[in-house]
Amino acid sequence: MRDTISMQRCMLLHPKVRNEAVMAIEAAEKKFPANIAIRVVQSLRTIAEQDALFAKVPAVTKARGGRSYHNYGLALDFALLYDKDNNGTFETLSWDATYDFDKNGTIDWDDVVNTFEDYGWEWGGKWRTFIDLPHVQKTFGYTWQQLFKMYNDKNFIAGTVYVAI
């Protein structure tokens, strides 16, 4: 993984997905030249943080606290980092889902999304009601309601705040 901040944020994910998220990012980055990296901009989010985002105007999220897979460490949001002057630093953070910086004929965003989908993750760009292009999640077949109940019942992996799925 090319970005240490992303690695730190991946380590906050649920133990059941954190290594897979790292592997998916590394696999996607292998499709890119060295001057493109993936930035995980958000991973685990507390219910209080979710509620604060929900309250923002304009809307940042449609999900109240407990209703987002971020709250269980099962989702991440990403953007792309570009080193446009090839000096070894990534000076541009982009949410442009249409850009083909490496000019290989495939949109860079699609390279990331397709890789996560290959690992069985769901992409928010395919949702019908709220399109969320930077969002990928792995639900293991659980609804947010089931996860919220586990959370409220304190059905956690021993010694953690992660629901026992």
C-alpha positions, 0 to 999 in steps of 0.5 A: 500500500502506497499511502500510510494514512490509508494503512492506518485507517484500514487497521481501524476496520472490523478484523474480519475485513481489514486484511482484505481491504489492504489486499484489495487496495494493493491489488488495485494499486498494482494496476496503476503506475507509481504516481497513483495511490488510493487514499482511504478517507474514512473507515470506522466511524462512531455512532456519534460521528455518524450523527454529527455527519447526518446533521450537516447541511448540506447533507453529507450522508443519509444514514443516522448513527447505527445505520451505516456500515462505517459504524461497524468497521465494514465500510470505507470511503476512498479517493485517489492520490496523484503525483502529477509532477512525479516528484515522489509526493502525492499533491492531488487528492481527487474524487473525480470518478471519470479521470484516466490519469494513467491514460490506459483506457480505463477510468482510474476510479473503475480500477479501484471499484472493480477490484473491491467488487472482485473481493465481494465488496458492494459499491455505493455507486450502484445504489438506487436511492443515494449514489455514494461513489467513494463508498465500498462495504462488505456486509456479510449478509447482515442488515444495519438493523441486525448489526445495530441490535448486536451493537446494542446487545454488546455482542462484541468480539472479546476485548473490542468494540467490533460486533461479533459477526 
